[in-house]
Amino acid sequence: MVHINNSYCPGKSKEIKDIIKVLATHLEDYHLLFRYTHELKTMLTKGCAEDFLENIIKERGLLIDKLVASKKYFDSLKEFPDIVDNSEWKLQTNELLQKIRQLLDATVSLDAENVFLMKQCIKDITLNLEKIKEGKYFISNLGKHINNTPFFVDVCG
């Protein structure tokens, strides 16, 4: 976590600490989101049990909902222009925001790969379903052909 120095802004130190704390918490959440996204990619690449895949997607979705719902805390930085204008505080908040942006960019990149992998899985499933359908059609026609063919052919006549 970033070191917080309140010595030159004593009246606003609690508000500043709160902002830094919120940003640090968001950073941890974005680390977790990146980890879930990476695990999802690993599961899609290697193939895994359906329940594990469902669980990781559910956990990741809940975390995304939490991050979206807590966006208002990022907007709270705009409410304190005198604090943000201070160069040391600005440096600390920018450092956290930069780390969050880097994690978010890496997560977006992994998400693009995951979307491609999911589309490939869907394509494979569709292809397999088409093969099954063709197989059922072939067996059905074969069965009709066998039913129309006599079992015993009288050679003599």
Helices and strands as residue ranges (DSSP letters): G 10-12, H 13-46, H 50-69, H 72-75, G 76-79, H 81-85, H 87-148
